[in-house]
Amino acid sequence: MIADSDRRTFEAVLVYQLDRFARNRYDSAINKAKLKKNGVRVISAKENITDDASGILVEGVLESMAEYYSAELSQKIRRGMDINAQKCLSNGSLPGLGFKVDADRKFYIDPEAAAVVREIYERYASGETVAEINRDLNARQIKTAHGKEFNKNSLHRILRNKRYIGVYLYKDMEIPGGMPRIIEDELFERVQHILNKNKQAPGRTRGKEEYLLTTKLFCGYCREMMTGYGGTSRNKNAYHYYSCKNSRKKLCDKKIVQKEKIEDRVVSVCRKLLTDENIEKISKSVAAACQADYDGSGVKRIKAAIRETEAAIENLWIALEKGQSVDMITERIEKRKAEKAELEAQLAIEMNKQVIYTEPQIRHYLISLRTGDLNDINIRRGFINIFVRAIYLYDDKMTIYLNSGDKETVIDDILIDETEEYFDSLNSALNGGSAVVASVPPSKNRVC
C-alpha cells in the first residue's frame, strides 16, 4: 500500500481505528510520514481526530528523530565509502560489465565479459551504430551486468565509462590506475570522438522540489487543500508556490503564496516553541510514551499466548502424573513445547522491531533542532512534523493549529504585501508545473 502511494492513485487510507494501522507508535509515525510525502492522509472511521494532542506531538517527534538518526547513519556510511574509494575498493554496487569483485573488495577482470566490452568498443569505432550493436547482442542473448537485455542507454554508459581505461570512479573522484584496464587509450579516445560528433543536445531536466506543508496547508476562505506548484518564466527563472485548488478552478479568490515565504514563517513560529522548559516537557512525554508503547499490542498478544501455552503444558503434566494416557499426553506436551518455542521466536523478532528513545536522546535531538541551520531541509521538516497540525491561510493572516494543544496561533498582516510584491514582479505567466497530490482537508473541529 505504501509503495502504491508513490503512483498517486489514492488520496486517503481509511482504517477502522488507528491502532489497526500499525503495531506500535513508531511504525505508525514512520508509515504516516511516507504516505504524507505522497499526499495521502490516514483517516480513522471510529475516532473523530487522528489522536489526542499529546499523541500527535509524540508521533511528530518520533518521525523527525527517525529521519535525524537515519541521516546520521547515512553520514557514517558515506564516510566509510569515502575511505574505500581512496583505496580503490568496491563500495557494494555492481562493478559493471567486464569486472568482478573479490572477497577483499578489489576489482579484477572477468575475461568473458571483458571480451564483450572490447567487441562493443571496436565495432562502434569501426562505424557500426549503437542500434546495430544493440540488436546483435540481444539476438545472441548476451546480457548486461544487471542480467538484462542491452538498450541504447546501457550501451552509451559502457562507451562513456572511464573504468575501462583503468580509472577508478567514485562521485567526483577519479583515480587513474585504480582499476584493471580493459580498453587502450587510443581506442577509447576514438570512441569518445565519434560519440561527441553524434551527440544531440540533452533534454532539459526538471528538479524536484519538496513542499513541506503538503497535507497541512489549507485555504482560509474555502477550506480546500493548498498544493505546491513549480514553474519557469520565459526568462528561465524558477518559481515555487502554494495555490488553493479551488482558486485554480476559478472557484476561490485566494492569492497564491511564495513557497519559501510561508515555510520560513511557519518554521520561525515553531522554533520559538522550543524553549528550555518545553524541551524538558516534550522529552519526558515522548520518552514515557515510548516506554509505554515498548510492550505494544503485538508483544502483549504473543506473551499472553506463551502464558497460555505454559499453563496448558503444566495441566498436561498434572494429567500425566494422575496416570492418564501416557502416549497421547506426551505427544500433546511435545506439540505444546514446539508451539511455545515458535512463539518465543516470534516474540524475539517483535521485540527487536520495537524502537525506544531515551529522554537524553530526545533532549539532544530537540536542542540540535533548535540550534540547527534553518536552511537545512531536515531541520525545517523536523519543526513542521513535530509542531504543525494544520494551517489556514488567508491573504492577510494565517491561523496555525499546533500539535501541542488545542490553542490556535494567529499571525496577522504578514503575507499579503509580500505576496503581491513578489508576484507582481513576474513579467510572464508561469509555465506548467506538477501539482502535489492532496487529500480532503480536516474540518475545523478536527484540527482543533
C-alpha positions as CSV (number, residue, x, y, z in Angstrom):
1,M,0.0,0.0,0.0
2,I,2.8,2.4,0.9
3,A,4.6,1.6,-2.3
4,D,1.4,2.1,-4.3
5,S,1.0,5.6,-2.8
6,D,4.0,6.6,-5.0
7,R,1.7,6.3,-8.0
8,R,-0.6,9.0,-6.6
9,T,-3.7,6.8,-7.3
10,F,-5.5,7.4,-4.0
11,E,-5.7,10.3,-1.5
12,A,-6.5,8.6,1.8
13,V,-6.2,5.4,3.8
14,L,-9.3,4.6,5.8
15,V,-8.9,2.5,9.0
16,Y,-11.5,1.4,11.5
17,Q,-9.3,2.6,14.4
18,L,-5.8,4.0,14.4
19,D,-4.4,1.1,16.5
20,R,-5.2,-1.1,13.5
21,F,-2.8,0.9,11.3
22,A,0.5,-0.2,12.8
23,R,1.9,-2.4,15.5
24,N,3.3,0.5,17.5
25,R,3.5,4.2,17.6
26,Y,6.9,4.3,16.0
27,D,5.8,2.3,12.9
28,S,2.7,4.4,12.8
29,A,4.6,7.7,12.7
30,I,7.0,6.5,10.0
31,N,4.4,5.0,7.7
32,K,2.2,8.1,8.1
33,A,5.2,10.2,7.1
34,K,5.8,8.1,4.0
35,L,2.1,8.4,3.0
36,K,2.1,12.2,3.8
37,K,5.0,12.8,1.4
38,N,2.9,11.3,-1.3
39,G,-0.1,13.4,-0.4
40,V,-2.1,10.7,1.4
41,R,-3.8,11.1,4.7
42,V,-4.7,8.4,7.3
43,I,-8.3,8.7,8.4
44,S,-9.9,6.8,11.3
45,A,-13.5,5.8,10.9
46,K,-14.1,5.4,14.7
47,E,-12.1,8.3,16.1
48,N,-13.1,11.9,15.4
49,I,-9.5,13.1,15.4
50,T,-6.3,11.3,14.5
51,D,-5.1,11.3,18.1
52,D,-5.1,13.5,21.1
53,A,-2.7,16.5,21.3
54,S,-0.1,14.6,23.3
55,G,-0.1,11.6,20.9
56,I,0.2,13.7,17.8
57,L,3.2,15.6,19.3
58,V,4.8,12.2,20.2
59,E,4.4,10.9,16.7
60,G,5.8,14.1,15.2
61,V,9.0,13.8,17.4
62,L,9.4,10.1,16.6
63,E,9.0,10.7,12.9
64,S,11.6,13.5,13.0
65,M,14.0,11.7,15.2
66,A,13.9,8.7,12.8
67,E,14.9,10.9,9.9
68,Y,17.6,12.5,12.1
69,Y,19.2,9.3,13.1
70,S,18.8,7.9,9.6
71,A,20.7,10.9,8.2
72,E,23.4,10.4,10.9
73,L,23.8,6.8,9.9
74,S,23.9,7.8,6.3
75,Q,26.8,10.2,7.1
76,K,28.8,7.3,8.8
77,I,28.1,5.0,5.8
78,R,29.3,7.7,3.4
79,R,32.5,8.3,5.4
80,G,33.2,4.5,5.2
81,M,32.5,4.5,1.5
82,D,34.9,7.5,1.0
83,I,37.6,5.6,2.8
84,N,37.0,2.6,0.5
85,A,37.2,4.9,-2.5
86,Q,40.5,6.2,-1.5
87,K,41.8,2.6,-1.5
88,C,40.1,2.0,-4.9
89,L,37.9,-0.7,-3.4
90,S,34.3,-1.6,-4.3
91,N,31.5,0.1,-2.3
92,G,29.0,-2.6,-3.0
93,S,27.4,-1.5,-6.2
94,L,27.6,-3.6,-9.4
95,P,31.2,-3.3,-10.8
96,G,30.0,-3.1,-14.3
97,L,30.2,-5.4,-17.3
98,G,33.8,-6.8,-17.6
99,F,34.7,-6.6,-13.9
100,K,34.2,-8.7,-10.8
101,V,35.0,-8.1,-7.1
102,D,36.9,-10.5,-4.9
103,A,36.4,-11.1,-1.1
104,D,38.7,-8.2,-0.3
105,R,36.6,-5.8,-2.4
106,K,39.2,-5.5,-5.0
107,F,38.3,-5.3,-8.7
108,Y,39.5,-7.9,-11.2
109,I,38.7,-8.6,-14.9
110,D,36.0,-11.1,-15.9
111,P,37.6,-12.4,-19.2
112,E,34.4,-13.5,-20.8
113,A,32.5,-10.2,-20.2
114,A,35.6,-8.1,-20.9
115,A,35.7,-9.6,-24.4
116,V,32.1,-8.3,-24.9
117,V,33.2,-4.9,-23.8
118,R,36.2,-4.9,-26.3
119,E,33.8,-6.0,-29.1
120,I,31.4,-3.2,-28.4
121,Y,34.2,-0.6,-28.5
122,E,35.8,-2.0,-31.6
123,R,32.5,-2.3,-33.5
124,Y,31.5,1.3,-32.6
125,A,34.9,2.6,-33.6
126,S,34.7,0.9,-36.9
127,G,31.4,2.7,-37.8
128,E,28.6,0.5,-36.6
129,T,25.7,2.3,-34.9
130,V,24.5,1.7,-31.3
131,A,21.2,0.3,-32.7
132,E,23.0,-2.2,-34.8
133,I,25.3,-3.4,-32.0
134,N,22.3,-3.5,-29.6
135,R,20.2,-5.7,-31.9
136,D,23.1,-8.2,-32.5
137,L,24.0,-8.5,-28.8
138,N,20.4,-9.2,-27.9
139,A,20.0,-11.7,-30.7
140,R,23.0,-13.6,-29.3
141,Q,21.3,-13.4,-25.8
142,I,24.3,-11.5,-24.3
143,K,23.2,-9.7,-21.1
144,T,24.3,-6.5,-19.3
145,A,25.9,-6.6,-15.9
146,H,22.3,-6.4,-14.5
147,G,21.4,-9.6,-16.4
148,K,19.0,-7.6,-18.7
149,E,18.9,-7.0,-22.5
150,F,21.0,-4.2,-23.9
151,N,19.4,-1.0,-24.9
152,K,20.6,2.4,-26.2
153,N,21.3,3.8,-22.7
154,S,23.2,0.7,-21.4
155,L,25.5,0.8,-24.5
156,H,26.2,4.5,-24.1
157,R,27.1,4.0,-20.5
158,I,29.6,1.4,-21.5
159,L,31.1,3.5,-24.3
160,R,31.5,6.5,-21.9
161,N,32.8,4.6,-18.9
162,K,36.4,5.6,-18.0
163,R,36.7,2.5,-15.8
164,Y,37.6,0.5,-19.0
165,I,40.8,2.6,-19.3
166,G,41.8,1.9,-15.7
167,V,40.3,5.0,-14.0
168,Y,38.6,4.4,-10.6
169,L,35.4,6.4,-10.4
170,Y,33.5,7.5,-7.2
171,K,31.4,10.6,-7.1
172,D,33.7,13.4,-8.4
173,M,36.8,11.3,-7.6
174,E,38.9,9.9,-10.5
175,I,42.0,7.8,-9.7
176,P,44.0,6.8,-12.8
177,G,45.3,3.2,-12.5
178,G,42.8,2.4,-9.8
179,M,41.0,-0.2,-11.9
180,P,42.4,-3.1,-14.1
181,R,42.4,-1.9,-17.7
182,I,40.3,-3.5,-20.4
183,I,40.5,-0.9,-23.3
184,E,43.5,1.0,-24.6
185,D,43.5,4.8,-24.5
186,E,43.7,5.2,-28.3
187,L,40.5,3.1,-28.8
188,F,38.7,4.9,-26.0
189,E,39.5,8.3,-27.4
190,R,38.4,7.3,-30.9
191,V,35.0,6.2,-29.5
192,Q,34.7,9.4,-27.5
193,H,35.3,11.5,-30.6
194,I,32.6,9.6,-32.6
195,L,30.1,9.9,-29.6
196,N,30.7,13.7,-29.3
197,K,30.3,14.1,-33.0
198,N,26.9,12.3,-32.9
199,K,25.8,13.8,-29.6
200,Q,22.5,15.6,-29.6
201,A,21.6,18.4,-27.2
202,P,20.5,16.9,-23.9
203,G,16.9,17.2,-22.9
204,R,16.1,19.7,-20.2
205,T,15.5,18.1,-16.8
206,R,13.3,19.4,-14.1
207,G,14.4,19.2,-10.5
208,K,12.2,18.0,-7.7
209,E,11.2,20.5,-5.0
210,E,9.9,19.3,-1.6
211,Y,6.8,21.1,-0.4
212,L,7.0,20.8,3.4
213,L,3.5,22.0,4.1
214,T,1.8,19.4,1.9
215,T,-1.4,18.0,3.6
216,K,-1.1,20.7,6.4
217,L,-1.8,23.9,4.5
218,F,-5.4,24.9,3.7
219,C,-7.2,27.9,2.2
220,G,-8.7,30.0,5.0
221,Y,-11.6,31.0,2.8
222,C,-12.9,27.8,1.2
223,R,-11.1,25.2,3.4
224,E,-9.6,23.4,0.4
225,M,-6.1,22.0,0.4
226,M,-3.4,24.3,-0.9
227,T,-0.9,22.4,-3.0
228,G,2.6,23.0,-4.2
229,Y,3.4,24.0,-7.8
230,G,6.5,24.9,-9.7
231,G,7.1,26.8,-12.8
232,T,9.6,28.6,-15.0
233,S,9.1,32.0,-16.5
234,R,10.2,33.0,-20.0
235,N,13.4,34.4,-18.7
236,K,14.2,30.9,-17.2
237,N,13.7,31.9,-13.5
238,A,12.2,29.1,-11.4
239,Y,9.3,29.7,-9.1
240,H,7.7,27.6,-6.4
241,Y,4.5,28.4,-4.7
242,Y,1.3,27.1,-2.9
243,S,-2.1,27.6,-4.5
244,C,-5.6,26.8,-3.4
245,K,-7.1,24.0,-5.5
246,N,-10.4,25.9,-5.9
247,S,-8.5,29.0,-6.9
248,R,-7.0,27.2,-9.8
249,K,-10.5,26.2,-10.8
250,K,-11.7,29.9,-10.5
251,L,-13.9,28.9,-7.6
252,C,-12.0,30.9,-4.9
253,D,-10.2,34.2,-4.8
254,K,-7.3,33.1,-2.6
255,K,-4.0,34.5,-3.8
256,I,-1.0,32.2,-4.4
257,V,1.8,32.4,-1.9
258,Q,5.5,32.0,-2.4
259,K,6.7,28.6,-1.0
260,E,9.8,30.0,0.8
261,K,7.9,32.9,2.4
262,I,5.2,30.8,4.0
263,E,7.5,27.9,5.0
264,D,10.0,30.4,6.6
265,R,7.2,32.0,8.6
266,V,5.9,28.7,9.9
267,V,9.4,27.3,10.8
268,S,10.1,30.6,12.6
269,V,7.0,30.2,14.7
270,C,7.8,26.6,15.5
271,R,11.4,27.4,16.6
272,K,10.1,29.8,19.2
273,L,8.2,26.9,20.8
274,L,11.5,25.1,21.6
275,T,12.2,26.8,24.9
276,D,14.2,25.0,27.6
277,E,11.0,24.3,29.5
278,N,9.2,22.9,26.5
279,I,12.2,20.7,25.6
280,E,12.2,19.2,29.0
281,K,8.4,18.6,28.9
282,I,8.5,17.1,25.4
283,S,11.5,14.9,26.2
284,K,9.7,13.4,29.3
285,S,6.4,13.0,27.5
286,V,7.9,11.3,24.4
287,A,10.2,9.0,26.5
288,A,7.3,8.0,28.6
289,A,5.2,7.2,25.5
290,C,8.0,5.2,24.0
291,Q,8.3,3.2,27.2
292,A,4.6,2.6,27.3
293,D,4.5,1.6,23.7
294,Y,7.5,-0.7,24.1
295,D,5.3,-3.5,25.3
296,G,2.9,-3.0,22.4
297,S,-0.2,-4.9,21.4
298,G,1.7,-7.4,19.3
299,V,4.2,-8.2,22.1
300,K,1.3,-8.5,24.6
301,R,-0.6,-10.9,22.4
302,I,2.5,-13.1,22.0
303,K,3.3,-13.0,25.7
304,A,-0.3,-13.9,26.5
305,A,-0.2,-16.9,24.1
306,I,3.1,-18.0,25.7
307,R,1.5,-17.9,29.2
308,E,-1.5,-19.9,27.8
309,T,0.8,-22.5,26.3
310,E,2.8,-22.8,29.6
311,A,-0.4,-23.3,31.5
312,A,-1.6,-26.0,29.1
313,I,1.8,-27.8,29.4
314,E,1.5,-27.6,33.2
315,N,-2.0,-29.1,33.1
316,L,-0.8,-31.9,30.8
317,W,2.0,-32.8,33.3
318,I,-0.6,-32.9,36.1
319,A,-2.8,-35.2,33.9
320,L,0.3,-37.4,33.2
321,E,1.0,-37.7,37.0
322,K,-2.5,-38.8,37.5
323,G,-1.9,-41.8,35.2
324,Q,-3.8,-40.8,32.2
325,S,-2.9,-42.0,28.7
326,V,0.9,-41.6,28.6
327,D,1.4,-41.7,24.8
328,M,-1.3,-39.3,24.0
329,I,-0.4,-36.8,26.7
330,T,3.4,-37.0,25.9
331,E,2.6,-36.2,22.3
332,R,0.5,-33.2,23.3
333,I,3.2,-32.0,25.6
334,E,5.8,-32.1,22.8
335,K,3.4,-30.3,20.5
336,R,2.8,-27.6,23.1
337,K,6.5,-27.2,23.6
338,A,7.0,-26.7,19.9
339,E,4.3,-24.1,19.9
340,K,6.0,-22.3,22.8
341,A,9.4,-22.3,21.1
342,E,7.8,-20.8,17.9
343,L,6.0,-18.1,20.0
344,E,9.2,-17.3,21.8
345,A,11.0,-16.9,18.4
346,Q,8.1,-14.6,17.3
347,L,8.5,-12.6,20.5
348,A,12.2,-12.1,19.9
349,I,11.5,-10.8,16.4
350,E,8.8,-8.5,17.6
351,M,10.9,-7.1,20.5
352,N,13.7,-6.3,18.0
353,K,11.3,-4.4,15.9
354,Q,10.4,-2.1,18.9
355,V,12.2,1.2,18.9
356,I,12.6,3.1,22.1
357,Y,14.2,6.6,22.6
358,T,15.5,7.7,25.9
359,E,14.9,11.1,27.5
360,P,18.6,12.3,26.9
361,Q,18.4,11.2,23.2
362,I,15.2,13.1,22.7
363,R,16.5,16.2,24.5
364,H,19.7,16.1,22.5
365,Y,17.7,15.9,19.2
366,L,15.4,18.8,20.2
367,I,18.4,21.0,21.2
368,S,20.1,20.2,17.9
369,L,16.9,21.1,16.1
370,R,16.7,24.5,17.9
371,T,20.3,25.4,17.2
372,G,20.4,24.0,13.7
373,D,20.6,25.8,10.4
374,L,17.1,26.9,9.4
375,N,18.1,26.5,5.7
376,D,18.7,22.8,6.3
377,I,15.7,20.9,4.8
378,N,15.9,18.2,7.5
379,I,15.7,20.9,10.3
380,R,12.8,22.6,8.6
381,R,11.0,19.3,8.1
382,G,11.6,18.4,11.7
383,F,9.9,21.6,13.0
384,I,6.9,21.2,10.8
385,N,6.4,17.5,11.5
386,I,6.6,18.0,15.3
387,F,4.5,21.1,15.8
388,V,2.2,21.8,12.9
389,R,-1.2,20.1,12.8
390,A,-2.9,22.4,10.2
391,I,-2.6,25.9,8.8
392,Y,-5.5,28.0,7.5
393,L,-4.0,30.7,5.2
394,Y,-5.8,34.0,4.4
395,D,-4.4,36.8,2.3
396,D,-3.6,38.9,5.3
397,K,-3.1,36.3,8.1
398,M,-2.7,32.7,8.9
399,T,-4.0,30.5,11.7
400,I,-1.8,27.7,12.9
401,Y,-3.1,24.8,14.9
402,L,-0.3,23.2,16.8
403,N,0.1,19.5,17.8
404,S,1.0,20.6,21.4
405,G,-2.5,21.7,22.4
406,D,-5.9,23.0,21.4
407,K,-5.0,26.7,21.1
408,E,-4.7,28.3,17.8
409,T,-1.9,30.7,16.9
410,V,-3.0,33.7,14.7
411,I,-0.4,35.6,12.8
412,D,-1.7,38.9,11.2
413,D,-0.7,41.1,8.3
414,I,2.4,39.2,7.2
415,L,1.6,37.8,3.8
416,I,-0.5,40.0,1.5
417,D,2.1,42.7,0.8
418,E,5.0,40.3,0.3
419,T,2.9,38.1,-1.9
420,E,1.7,40.9,-4.2
421,E,5.1,42.4,-4.4
422,Y,6.6,39.1,-5.3
423,F,4.2,38.0,-8.0
424,D,3.6,41.5,-9.4
425,S,7.2,41.4,-10.4
426,L,6.8,38.5,-12.7
427,N,6.9,39.6,-16.3
428,S,5.2,36.5,-17.6
429,A,2.9,33.7,-16.5
430,L,4.3,30.6,-15.0
431,N,4.8,27.7,-17.4
432,G,3.2,24.5,-16.3
433,G,4.1,22.7,-13.0
434,S,3.3,19.5,-11.3
435,A,0.8,19.5,-8.5
436,V,1.4,17.7,-5.3
437,V,-1.5,15.2,-4.8
438,A,-3.7,16.5,-2.0
439,S,-6.4,15.0,0.1
440,V,-9.6,16.2,1.8
441,P,-8.9,19.0,4.4
442,P,-9.9,18.4,8.0
443,S,-12.9,20.1,9.4
444,K,-12.4,23.0,11.8
445,N,-13.3,20.9,14.8
446,R,-10.9,18.2,13.9
447,V,-7.8,20.4,13.7
448,C,-8.7,22.0,17.0
